[in-house]
Amino acid sequence: MAVVAYEFVTNEEVAILSQLPSQNEAVSRRRHPLFGHVRCMNQAAPAHQALHLSVMSRQGSGQFDTWRRQPSRPQKCQVEQVTTGTGLSPSDAWSVATDRSAWRALRPIDSQA
């Protein structure tokens, strides 16, 4: 039986060696178009309803104030990340996303998202 030695390689080293964009960059680039796509779906679609509920919960309506994320969950939800990247409020982002050309013009730069 051959003995195999493993060497620890950090994620940074892998990123440098592979010269591929990080997973965070890939997710950031896709988050913005996904928001617009789901926004333009049929209002009866579950994804549209879930995103709309998430947007409404960020507007400060009291019924959602008690929601808390579990400690293992990300600090920001998708709506917060989209609004940070575009500089719009959740309700403004929801409104602008209906116009595809206007929404595409707001696409954040990778370093902002």
Backbone atoms as SQL, in Angstrom:
CREATE TABLE atoms (id INTEGER PRIMARY KEY, chain TEXT, resi INTEGER, resn TEXT, atom TEXT, x REAL, y REAL, z REAL);
INSERT INTO atoms VALUES
  (1, 'A', 1, 'MET', 'N', 0.846, -1.174, 0.000),
  (2, 'A', 1, 'MET', 'CA', 0.000, 0.000, 0.000),
  (3, 'A', 1, 'MET', 'C', 0.890, 1.235, 0.000),
  (4, 'A', 2, 'ALA', 'N', 0.646, 2.137, -0.944),
  (5, 'A', 2, 'ALA', 'CA', 1.461, 3.347, -1.068),
  (6, 'A', 2, 'ALA', 'C', 0.967, 4.410, -0.105),
  (7, 'A', 3, 'VAL', 'N', 1.918, 5.148, 0.455),
  (8, 'A', 3, 'VAL', 'CA', 1.586, 6.241, 1.356),
  (9, 'A', 3, 'VAL', 'C', 1.541, 7.519, 0.537),
  (10, 'A', 4, 'VAL', 'N', 0.443, 8.229, 0.658),
  (11, 'A', 4, 'VAL', 'CA', 0.270, 9.468, -0.086),
  (12, 'A', 4, 'VAL', 'C', 0.350, 10.635, 0.887),
  (13, 'A', 5, 'ALA', 'N', 1.203, 11.592, 0.580),
  (14, 'A', 5, 'ALA', 'CA', 1.320, 12.773, 1.431),
  (15, 'A', 5, 'ALA', 'C', 0.492, 13.897, 0.838),
  (16, 'A', 6, 'TYR', 'N', -0.269, 14.561, 1.675),
  (17, 'A', 6, 'TYR', 'CA', -1.095, 15.670, 1.226),
  (18, 'A', 6, 'TYR', 'C', -0.498, 16.975, 1.724),
  (19, 'A', 7, 'GLU', 'N', -0.529, 17.950, 0.868),
  (20, 'A', 7, 'GLU', 'CA', -0.020, 19.266, 1.237),
  (21, 'A', 7, 'GLU', 'C', -1.208, 20.220, 1.331),
  (22, 'A', 8, 'PHE', 'N', -1.228, 21.000, 2.396),
  (23, 'A', 8, 'PHE', 'CA', -2.304, 21.967, 2.577),
  (24, 'A', 8, 'PHE', 'C', -2.122, 23.128, 1.608),
  (25, 'A', 9, 'VAL', 'N', -3.193, 23.465, 0.879),
  (26, 'A', 9, 'VAL', 'CA', -3.157, 24.574, -0.070),
  (27, 'A', 9, 'VAL', 'C', -4.316, 25.500, 0.280),
  (28, 'A', 10, 'THR', 'N', -4.030, 26.777, 0.461),
  (29, 'A', 10, 'THR', 'CA', -5.073, 27.722, 0.824),
  (30, 'A', 10, 'THR', 'C', -5.952, 28.041, -0.384),
  (31, 'A', 11, 'ASN', 'N', -7.121, 28.585, -0.112),
  (32, 'A', 11, 'ASN', 'CA', -8.028, 28.989, -1.191),
  (33, 'A', 11, 'ASN', 'C', -7.405, 30.087, -2.042),
  (34, 'A', 12, 'GLU', 'N', -6.653, 30.977, -1.413),
  (35, 'A', 12, 'GLU', 'CA', -5.978, 32.035, -2.161),
  (36, 'A', 12, 'GLU', 'C', -4.980, 31.463, -3.161),
  (37, 'A', 13, 'GLU', 'N', -4.219, 30.471, -2.728),
  (38, 'A', 13, 'GLU', 'CA', -3.251, 29.849, -3.628),
  (39, 'A', 13, 'GLU', 'C', -3.947, 29.165, -4.804),
  (40, 'A', 14, 'VAL', 'N', -5.048, 28.503, -4.526),
  (41, 'A', 14, 'VAL', 'CA', -5.803, 27.848, -5.592),
  (42, 'A', 14, 'VAL', 'C', -6.319, 28.885, -6.577),
  (43, 'A', 15, 'ALA', 'N', -6.825, 30.005, -6.069),
  (44, 'A', 15, 'ALA', 'CA', -7.347, 31.066, -6.933),
  (45, 'A', 15, 'ALA', 'C', -6.238, 31.641, -7.815),
  (46, 'A', 16, 'ILE', 'N', -5.058, 31.840, -7.243),
  (47, 'A', 16, 'ILE', 'CA', -3.936, 32.377, -8.009),
  (48, 'A', 16, 'ILE', 'C', -3.488, 31.382, -9.070),
  (49, 'A', 17, 'LEU', 'N', -3.368, 30.128, -8.690),
  (50, 'A', 17, 'LEU', 'CA', -2.919, 29.105, -9.632),
  (51, 'A', 17, 'LEU', 'C', -3.937, 28.854, -10.749),
  (52, 'A', 18, 'SER', 'N', -5.217, 28.862, -10.414),
  (53, 'A', 18, 'SER', 'CA', -6.235, 28.566, -11.417),
  (54, 'A', 18, 'SER', 'C', -6.580, 29.781, -12.275),
  (55, 'A', 19, 'GLN', 'N', -6.320, 30.968, -11.780),
  (56, 'A', 19, 'GLN', 'CA', -6.626, 32.227, -12.460),
  (57, 'A', 19, 'GLN', 'C', -8.109, 32.326, -12.834),
  (58, 'A', 20, 'LEU', 'N', -8.949, 31.738, -12.017),
  (59, 'A', 20, 'LEU', 'CA', -10.392, 31.821, -12.205),
  (60, 'A', 20, 'LEU', 'C', -10.961, 32.831, -11.216),
  (61, 'A', 21, 'PRO', 'N', -12.083, 33.458, -11.540),
  (62, 'A', 21, 'PRO', 'CA', -12.687, 34.389, -10.586),
  (63, 'A', 21, 'PRO', 'C', -13.175, 33.632, -9.353),
  (64, 'A', 22, 'SER', 'N', -13.230, 34.315, -8.246),
  (65, 'A', 22, 'SER', 'CA', -13.679, 33.668, -7.015),
  (66, 'A', 22, 'SER', 'C', -15.160, 33.331, -7.102),
  (67, 'A', 23, 'GLN', 'N', -15.592, 32.440, -6.238),
  (68, 'A', 23, 'GLN', 'CA', -17.005, 32.067, -6.215),
  (69, 'A', 23, 'GLN', 'C', -17.861, 33.269, -5.835),
  (70, 'A', 24, 'ASN', 'N', -17.349, 34.109, -4.947),
  (71, 'A', 24, 'ASN', 'CA', -18.103, 35.296, -4.551),
  (72, 'A', 24, 'ASN', 'C', -18.351, 36.213, -5.741),
  (73, 'A', 25, 'GLU', 'N', -17.356, 36.380, -6.594),
  (74, 'A', 25, 'GLU', 'CA', -17.523, 37.213, -7.780),
  (75, 'A', 25, 'GLU', 'C', -18.554, 36.617, -8.737),
  (76, 'A', 26, 'ALA', 'N', -18.506, 35.310, -8.908),
  (77, 'A', 26, 'ALA', 'CA', -19.455, 34.648, -9.804),
  (78, 'A', 26, 'ALA', 'C', -20.883, 34.795, -9.290),
  (79, 'A', 27, 'VAL', 'N', -21.072, 34.630, -7.999),
  (80, 'A', 27, 'VAL', 'CA', -22.406, 34.777, -7.411),
  (81, 'A', 27, 'VAL', 'C', -22.868, 36.230, -7.527),
  (82, 'A', 28, 'SER', 'N', -21.972, 37.173, -7.256),
  (83, 'A', 28, 'SER', 'CA', -22.324, 38.597, -7.343),
  (84, 'A', 28, 'SER', 'C', -22.762, 38.975, -8.746),
  (85, 'A', 29, 'ARG', 'N', -22.074, 38.469, -9.760),
  (86, 'A', 29, 'ARG', 'CA', -22.418, 38.790, -11.143),
  (87, 'A', 29, 'ARG', 'C', -23.777, 38.232, -11.535),
  (88, 'A', 30, 'ARG', 'N', -24.179, 37.133, -10.933),
  (89, 'A', 30, 'ARG', 'CA', -25.441, 36.495, -11.301),
  (90, 'A', 30, 'ARG', 'C', -26.621, 36.951, -10.450),
  (91, 'A', 31, 'ARG', 'N', -26.348, 37.520, -9.288),
  (92, 'A', 31, 'ARG', 'CA', -27.400, 37.919, -8.360),
  (93, 'A', 31, 'ARG', 'C', -28.294, 39.006, -8.961),
  (94, 'A', 32, 'HIS', 'N', -27.701, 39.996, -9.574),
  (95, 'A', 32, 'HIS', 'CA', -28.442, 41.123, -10.123),
  (96, 'A', 32, 'HIS', 'C', -29.407, 40.696, -11.236),
  (97, 'A', 33, 'PRO', 'N', -28.945, 39.959, -12.247),
  (98, 'A', 33, 'PRO', 'CA', -29.891, 39.518, -13.287),
  (99, 'A', 33, 'PRO', 'C', -30.984, 38.588, -12.746),
  (100, 'A', 34, 'LEU', 'N', -30.647, 37.783, -11.745),
  (101, 'A', 34, 'LEU', 'CA', -31.644, 36.875, -11.176),
  (102, 'A', 34, 'LEU', 'C', -32.771, 37.656, -10.511),
  (103, 'A', 35, 'PHE', 'N', -32.422, 38.719, -9.785),
  (104, 'A', 35, 'PHE', 'CA', -33.438, 39.554, -9.151),
  (105, 'A', 35, 'PHE', 'C', -34.396, 40.092, -10.210),
  (106, 'A', 36, 'GLY', 'N', -33.856, 40.641, -11.299),
  (107, 'A', 36, 'GLY', 'CA', -34.691, 41.178, -12.368),
  (108, 'A', 36, 'GLY', 'C', -35.541, 40.110, -13.036),
  (109, 'A', 37, 'HIS', 'N', -34.970, 38.929, -13.225),
  (110, 'A', 37, 'HIS', 'CA', -35.699, 37.826, -13.859),
  (111, 'A', 37, 'HIS', 'C', -36.885, 37.393, -13.003),
  (112, 'A', 38, 'VAL', 'N', -36.640, 37.213, -11.716),
  (113, 'A', 38, 'VAL', 'CA', -37.706, 36.764, -10.819),
  (114, 'A', 38, 'VAL', 'C', -38.760, 37.865, -10.673),
  (115, 'A', 39, 'ARG', 'N', -38.328, 39.120, -10.672),
  (116, 'A', 39, 'ARG', 'CA', -39.269, 40.242, -10.569),
  (117, 'A', 39, 'ARG', 'C', -40.249, 40.245, -11.745),
  (118, 'A', 40, 'CYS', 'N', -39.783, 39.892, -12.923),
  (119, 'A', 40, 'CYS', 'CA', -40.626, 39.932, -14.122),
  (120, 'A', 40, 'CYS', 'C', -41.441, 38.663, -14.330),
  (121, 'A', 41, 'MET', 'N', -41.291, 37.683, -13.442),
  (122, 'A', 41, 'MET', 'CA', -42.088, 36.455, -13.549),
  (123, 'A', 41, 'MET', 'C', -43.559, 36.741, -13.302),
  (124, 'A', 42, 'ASN', 'N', -44.389, 35.766, -13.653),
  (125, 'A', 42, 'ASN', 'CA', -45.809, 35.824, -13.348),
  (126, 'A', 42, 'ASN', 'C', -45.981, 35.984, -11.839),
  (127, 'A', 43, 'GLN', 'N', -46.917, 36.840, -11.430),
  (128, 'A', 43, 'GLN', 'CA', -47.116, 37.105, -10.000),
  (129, 'A', 43, 'GLN', 'C', -47.559, 35.870, -9.225),
  (130, 'A', 44, 'ALA', 'N', -48.062, 34.872, -9.904),
  (131, 'A', 44, 'ALA', 'CA', -48.491, 33.645, -9.234),
  (132, 'A', 44, 'ALA', 'C', -47.325, 32.680, -9.008),
  (133, 'A', 45, 'ALA', 'N', -46.173, 32.954, -9.600),
  (134, 'A', 45, 'ALA', 'CA', -45.018, 32.060, -9.452),
  (135, 'A', 45, 'ALA', 'C', -44.494, 32.128, -8.014),
  (136, 'A', 46, 'PRO', 'N', -44.204, 30.983, -7.404),
  (137, 'A', 46, 'PRO', 'CA', -43.714, 30.984, -6.031),
  (138, 'A', 46, 'PRO', 'C', -42.428, 31.807, -5.841),
  (139, 'A', 47, 'ALA', 'N', -41.528, 31.782, -6.813),
  (140, 'A', 47, 'ALA', 'CA', -40.290, 32.545, -6.691),
  (141, 'A', 47, 'ALA', 'C', -40.588, 34.049, -6.656),
  (142, 'A', 48, 'HIS', 'N', -41.519, 34.499, -7.487),
  (143, 'A', 48, 'HIS', 'CA', -41.915, 35.908, -7.502),
  (144, 'A', 48, 'HIS', 'C', -42.524, 36.300, -6.158),
  (145, 'A', 49, 'GLN', 'N', -43.392, 35.470, -5.640),
  (146, 'A', 49, 'GLN', 'CA', -44.048, 35.749, -4.368),
  (147, 'A', 49, 'GLN', 'C', -43.046, 35.794, -3.223),
  (148, 'A', 50, 'ALA', 'N', -42.084, 34.868, -3.222),
  (149, 'A', 50, 'ALA', 'CA', -41.077, 34.834, -2.158),
  (150, 'A', 50, 'ALA', 'C', -40.187, 36.077, -2.209),
  (151, 'A', 51, 'LEU', 'N', -39.770, 36.477, -3.410),
  (152, 'A', 51, 'LEU', 'CA', -38.934, 37.665, -3.538),
  (153, 'A', 51, 'LEU', 'C', -39.709, 38.915, -3.140),
  (154, 'A', 52, 'HIS', 'N', -40.975, 38.991, -3.552),
  (155, 'A', 52, 'HIS', 'CA', -41.798, 40.140, -3.186),
  (156, 'A', 52, 'HIS', 'C', -41.969, 40.217, -1.669),
  (157, 'A', 53, 'LEU', 'N', -42.174, 39.100, -1.031),
  (158, 'A', 53, 'LEU', 'CA', -42.293, 39.059, 0.426),
  (159, 'A', 53, 'LEU', 'C', -40.996, 39.531, 1.080),
  (160, 'A', 54, 'SER', 'N', -39.875, 39.119, 0.523),
  (161, 'A', 54, 'SER', 'CA', -38.582, 39.541, 1.059),
  (162, 'A', 54, 'SER', 'C', -38.383, 41.041, 0.901),
  (163, 'A', 55, 'VAL', 'N', -38.772, 41.590, -0.250),
  (164, 'A', 55, 'VAL', 'CA', -38.669, 43.036, -0.473),
  (165, 'A', 55, 'VAL', 'C', -39.572, 43.779, 0.504),
  (166, 'A', 56, 'MET', 'N', -40.798, 43.298, 0.658),
  (167, 'A', 56, 'MET', 'CA', -41.739, 43.953, 1.573),
  (168, 'A', 56, 'MET', 'C', -41.237, 43.905, 3.013),
  (169, 'A', 57, 'SER', 'N', -40.555, 42.834, 3.385),
  (170, 'A', 57, 'SER', 'CA', -40.059, 42.721, 4.756),
  (171, 'A', 57, 'SER', 'C', -38.938, 43.713, 5.041),
  (172, 'A', 58, 'ARG', 'N', -38.279, 44.214, 3.998),
  (173, 'A', 58, 'ARG', 'CA', -37.193, 45.179, 4.177),
  (174, 'A', 58, 'ARG', 'C', -37.701, 46.618, 4.223),
  (175, 'A', 59, 'GLN', 'N', -38.999, 46.819, 4.020),
  (176, 'A', 59, 'GLN', 'CA', -39.551, 48.164, 4.017),
  (177, 'A', 59, 'GLN', 'C', -39.975, 48.629, 5.403),
  (178, 'A', 60, 'GLY', 'N', -39.782, 47.811, 6.409),
  (179, 'A', 60, 'GLY', 'CA', -40.098, 48.234, 7.770),
  (180, 'A', 60, 'GLY', 'C', -41.531, 48.029, 8.186),
  (181, 'A', 61, 'SER', 'N', -42.282, 47.199, 7.446),
  (182, 'A', 61, 'SER', 'CA', -43.634, 46.908, 7.908),
  (183, 'A', 61, 'SER', 'C', -43.526, 46.005, 9.122),
  (184, 'A', 62, 'GLY', 'N', -44.168, 46.349, 10.187),
  (185, 'A', 62, 'GLY', 'CA', -43.974, 45.734, 11.495),
  (186, 'A', 62, 'GLY', 'C', -44.123, 44.239, 11.574),
  (187, 'A', 63, 'GLN', 'N', -44.879, 43.615, 10.670),
  (188, 'A', 63, 'GLN', 'CA', -45.132, 42.187, 10.811),
  (189, 'A', 63, 'GLN', 'C', -43.886, 41.332, 10.619),
  (190, 'A', 64, 'PHE', 'N', -42.810, 41.866, 10.006),
  (191, 'A', 64, 'PHE', 'CA', -41.618, 41.065, 9.742),
  (192, 'A', 64, 'PHE', 'C', -40.468, 41.397, 10.690),
  (193, 'A', 65, 'ASP', 'N', -40.679, 42.315, 11.638),
  (194, 'A', 65, 'ASP', 'CA', -39.592, 42.763, 12.504),
  (195, 'A', 65, 'ASP', 'C', -39.041, 41.673, 13.402),
  (196, 'A', 66, 'THR', 'N', -39.801, 40.614, 13.647),
  (197, 'A', 66, 'THR', 'CA', -39.343, 39.567, 14.556),
  (198, 'A', 66, 'THR', 'C', -38.535, 38.484, 13.856),
  (199, 'A', 67, 'TRP', 'N', -38.400, 38.534, 12.521),
  (200, 'A', 67, 'TRP', 'CA', -37.639, 37.515, 11.809),
  (201, 'A', 67, 'TRP', 'C', -36.160, 37.661, 12.122),
  (202, 'A', 68, 'ARG', 'N', -35.528, 36.550, 12.427),
  (203, 'A', 68, 'ARG', 'CA', -34.091, 36.555, 12.697),
  (204, 'A', 68, 'ARG', 'C', -33.449, 35.399, 11.947),
  (205, 'A', 69, 'ARG', 'N', -32.250, 35.649, 11.448),
  (206, 'A', 69, 'ARG', 'CA', -31.509, 34.580, 10.770),
  (207, 'A', 69, 'ARG', 'C', -30.831, 33.692, 11.808),
  (208, 'A', 70, 'GLN', 'N', -30.693, 32.435, 11.462),
  (209, 'A', 70, 'GLN', 'CA', -29.927, 31.536, 12.316),
  (210, 'A', 70, 'GLN', 'C', -28.465, 31.951, 12.253),
  (211, 'A', 71, 'PRO', 'N', -27.683, 31.673, 13.298),
  (212, 'A', 71, 'PRO', 'CA', -26.281, 32.098, 13.314),
  (213, 'A', 71, 'PRO', 'C', -25.456, 31.604, 12.127),
  (214, 'A', 72, 'SER', 'N', -25.791, 30.470, 11.548),
  (215, 'A', 72, 'SER', 'CA', -24.991, 29.929, 10.441),
  (216, 'A', 72, 'SER', 'C', -25.349, 30.539, 9.092),
  (217, 'A', 73, 'ARG', 'N', -26.390, 31.356, 9.022),
  (218, 'A', 73, 'ARG', 'CA', -26.846, 31.924, 7.759),
  (219, 'A', 73, 'ARG', 'C', -26.056, 33.179, 7.409),
  (220, 'A', 74, 'PRO', 'N', -26.024, 33.566, 6.126),
  (221, 'A', 74, 'PRO', 'CA', -25.312, 34.778, 5.716),
  (222, 'A', 74, 'PRO', 'C', -25.870, 36.018, 6.413),
  (223, 'A', 75, 'GLN', 'N', -25.008, 37.012, 6.614),
  (224, 'A', 75, 'GLN', 'CA', -25.420, 38.232, 7.295),
  (225, 'A', 75, 'GLN', 'C', -26.401, 39.054, 6.465),
  (226, 'A', 76, 'LYS', 'N', -26.248, 39.042, 5.152),
  (227, 'A', 76, 'LYS', 'CA', -27.137, 39.802, 4.285),
  (228, 'A', 76, 'LYS', 'C', -27.899, 38.848, 3.376),
  (229, 'A', 77, 'CYS', 'N', -29.189, 39.125, 3.204),
  (230, 'A', 77, 'CYS', 'CA', -29.985, 38.318, 2.279),
  (231, 'A', 77, 'CYS', 'C', -29.777, 38.853, 0.862),
  (232, 'A', 78, 'GLN', 'N', -30.334, 38.167, -0.110),
  (233, 'A', 78, 'GLN', 'CA', -30.157, 38.551, -1.509),
  (234, 'A', 78, 'GLN', 'C', -30.680, 39.953, -1.774),
  (235, 'A', 79, 'VAL', 'N', -31.804, 40.313, -1.193),
  (236, 'A', 79, 'VAL', 'CA', -32.371, 41.641, -1.431),
  (237, 'A', 79, 'VAL', 'C', -31.425, 42.717, -0.912),
  (238, 'A', 80, 'GLU', 'N', -30.859, 42.512, 0.274),
  (239, 'A', 80, 'GLU', 'CA', -29.922, 43.486, 0.833),
  (240, 'A', 80, 'GLU', 'C', -28.667, 43.600, -0.030),
  (241, 'A', 81, 'GLN', 'N', -28.199, 42.499, -0.559),
  (242, 'A', 81, 'GLN', 'CA', -27.008, 42.525, -1.404),
  (243, 'A', 81, 'GLN', 'C', -27.284, 43.239, -2.725),
  (244, 'A', 82, 'VAL', 'N', -28.464, 43.024, -3.299),
  (245, 'A', 82, 'VAL', 'CA', -28.827, 43.709, -4.542),
  (246, 'A', 82, 'VAL', 'C', -28.950, 45.203, -4.293),
  (247, 'A', 83, 'THR', 'N', -29.600, 45.580, -3.203),
  (248, 'A', 83, 'THR', 'CA', -29.787, 47.010, -2.934),
  (249, 'A', 83, 'THR', 'C', -28.463, 47.688, -2.598),
  (250, 'A', 84, 'THR', 'N', -27.561, 46.991, -1.952),
  (251, 'A', 84, 'THR', 'CA', -26.232, 47.544, -1.692),
  (252, 'A', 84, 'THR', 'C', -25.481, 47.749, -2.997),
  (253, 'A', 85, 'GLY', 'N', -25.581, 46.798, -3.902),
  (254, 'A', 85, 'GLY', 'CA', -24.886, 46.886, -5.181),
  (255, 'A', 85, 'GLY', 'C', -25.426, 47.965, -6.099),
  (256, 'A', 86, 'THR', 'N', -26.742, 48.214, -6.024),
  (257, 'A', 86, 'THR', 'CA', -27.351, 49.199, -6.919),
  (258, 'A', 86, 'THR', 'C', -27.510, 50.564, -6.277),
  (259, 'A', 87, 'GLY', 'N', -27.495, 50.615, -4.949),
  (260, 'A', 87, 'GLY', 'CA', -27.695, 51.876, -4.255),
  (261, 'A', 87, 'GLY', 'C', -29.157, 52.282, -4.155),
  (262, 'A', 88, 'LEU', 'N', -30.064, 51.361, -4.428),
  (263, 'A', 88, 'LEU', 'CA', -31.500, 51.635, -4.370),
  (264, 'A', 88, 'LEU', 'C', -32.105, 51.030, -3.112),
  (265, 'A', 89, 'SER', 'N', -33.244, 51.548, -2.702),
  (266, 'A', 89, 'SER', 'CA', -33.986, 50.920, -1.615),
  (267, 'A', 89, 'SER', 'C', -34.633, 49.649, -2.170),
  (268, 'A', 90, 'PRO', 'N', -35.050, 48.725, -1.305),
  (269, 'A', 90, 'PRO', 'CA', -35.686, 47.504, -1.817),
  (270, 'A', 90, 'PRO', 'C', -36.909, 47.784, -2.688),
  (271, 'A', 91, 'SER', 'N', -37.757, 48.727, -2.275),
  (272, 'A', 91, 'SER', 'CA', -38.956, 48.996, -3.079),
  (273, 'A', 91, 'SER', 'C', -38.599, 49.671, -4.401),
  (274, 'A', 92, 'ASP', 'N', -37.566, 50.537, -4.406),
  (275, 'A', 92, 'ASP', 'CA', -37.132, 51.154, -5.665),
  (276, 'A', 92, 'ASP', 'C', -36.535, 50.113, -6.603),
  (277, 'A', 93, 'ALA', 'N', -35.740, 49.202, -6.057),
  (278, 'A', 93, 'ALA', 'CA', -35.164, 48.131, -6.883),
  (279, 'A', 93, 'ALA', 'C', -36.275, 47.273, -7.464),
  (280, 'A', 94, 'TRP', 'N', -37.304, 46.997, -6.661),
  (281, 'A', 94, 'TRP', 'CA', -38.444, 46.198, -7.116),
  (282, 'A', 94, 'TRP', 'C', -39.145, 46.889, -8.281),
  (283, 'A', 95, 'SER', 'N', -39.283, 48.207, -8.189),
  (284, 'A', 95, 'SER', 'CA', -39.953, 48.970, -9.246),
  (285, 'A', 95, 'SER', 'C', -39.098, 49.064, -10.510),
  (286, 'A', 96, 'VAL', 'N', -37.821, 49.357, -10.345),
  (287, 'A', 96, 'VAL', 'CA', -36.931, 49.537, -11.498),
  (288, 'A', 96, 'VAL', 'C', -36.737, 48.228, -12.255),
  (289, 'A', 97, 'ALA', 'N', -36.769, 47.102, -11.542),
  (290, 'A', 97, 'ALA', 'CA', -36.507, 45.807, -12.175),
  (291, 'A', 97, 'ALA', 'C', -37.551, 45.429, -13.216),
  (292, 'A', 98, 'THR', 'N', -38.682, 46.120, -13.253),
  (293, 'A', 98, 'THR', 'CA', -39.690, 45.819, -14.277),
  (294, 'A', 98, 'THR', 'C', -39.243, 46.302, -15.653),
  (295, 'A', 99, 'ASP', 'N', -38.383, 47.305, -15.706),
  (296, 'A', 99, 'ASP', 'CA', -37.845, 47.820, -16.970),
  (297, 'A', 99, 'ASP', 'C', -36.469, 47.190, -17.173),
  (298, 'A', 100, 'ARG', 'N', -36.380, 46.219, -18.054),
  (299, 'A', 100, 'ARG', 'CA', -35.145, 45.451, -18.217),
  (300, 'A', 100, 'ARG', 'C', -33.940, 46.306, -18.592),
  (301, 'A', 101, 'SER', 'N', -34.128, 47.260, -19.495),
  (302, 'A', 101, 'SER', 'CA', -32.983, 48.079, -19.911),
  (303, 'A', 101, 'SER', 'C', -32.501, 48.963, -18.768),
  (304, 'A', 102, 'ALA', 'N', -33.421, 49.520, -17.992),
  (305, 'A', 102, 'ALA', 'CA', -33.020, 50.337, -16.839),
  (306, 'A', 102, 'ALA', 'C', -32.339, 49.477, -15.783),
  (307, 'A', 103, 'TRP', 'N', -32.846, 48.259, -15.596),
  (308, 'A', 103, 'TRP', 'CA', -32.274, 47.365, -14.588),
  (309, 'A', 103, 'TRP', 'C', -30.862, 46.928, -14.988),
  (310, 'A', 104, 'ARG', 'N', -30.673, 46.629, -16.272),
  (311, 'A', 104, 'ARG', 'CA', -29.341, 46.235, -16.745),
  (312, 'A', 104, 'ARG', 'C', -28.341, 47.370, -16.595),
  (313, 'A', 105, 'ALA', 'N', -28.809, 48.609, -16.778),
  (314, 'A', 105, 'ALA', 'CA', -27.915, 49.759, -16.638),
  (315, 'A', 105, 'ALA', 'C', -27.438, 49.929, -15.197),
  (316, 'A', 106, 'LEU', 'N', -28.168, 49.385, -14.247),
  (317, 'A', 106, 'LEU', 'CA', -27.792, 49.490, -12.834),
  (318, 'A', 106, 'LEU', 'C', -26.912, 48.351, -12.356),
  (319, 'A', 107, 'ARG', 'N', -26.526, 47.460, -13.261),
  (320, 'A', 107, 'ARG', 'CA', -25.721, 46.308, -12.868),
  (321, 'A', 107, 'ARG', 'C', -24.470, 46.778, -12.137),
  (322, 'A', 108, 'PRO', 'N', -24.259, 46.275, -10.923),
  (323, 'A', 108, 'PRO', 'CA', -23.091, 46.735, -10.158),
  (324, 'A', 108, 'PRO', 'C', -21.783, 46.192, -10.730),
  (325, 'A', 109, 'ILE', 'N', -20.709, 46.904, -10.449),
  (326, 'A', 109, 'ILE', 'CA', -19.374, 46.457, -10.814),
  (327, 'A', 109, 'ILE', 'C', -19.007, 45.339, -9.834),
  (328, 'A', 110, 'ASP', 'N', -18.160, 44.392, -10.247),
  (329, 'A', 110, 'ASP', 'CA', -17.805, 43.260, -9.394),
  (330, 'A', 110, 'ASP', 'C', -17.296, 43.692, -8.030),
  (331, 'A', 111, 'SER', 'N', -16.542, 44.777, -7.966),
  (332, 'A', 111, 'SER', 'CA', -15.964, 45.183, -6.688),
  (333, 'A', 111, 'SER', 'C', -17.028, 45.726, -5.723),
  (334, 'A', 112, 'GLN', 'N', -18.183, 46.158, -6.233),
  (335, 'A', 112, 'GLN', 'CA', -19.229, 46.709, -5.381),
  (336, 'A', 112, 'GLN', 'C', -20.143, 45.633, -4.842),
  (337, 'A', 113, 'ALA', 'N', -20.325, 44.568, -5.574),
  (338, 'A', 113, 'ALA', 'CA', -21.319, 43.561, -5.192),
  (339, 'A', 113, 'ALA', 'C', -20.775, 42.579, -4.197);
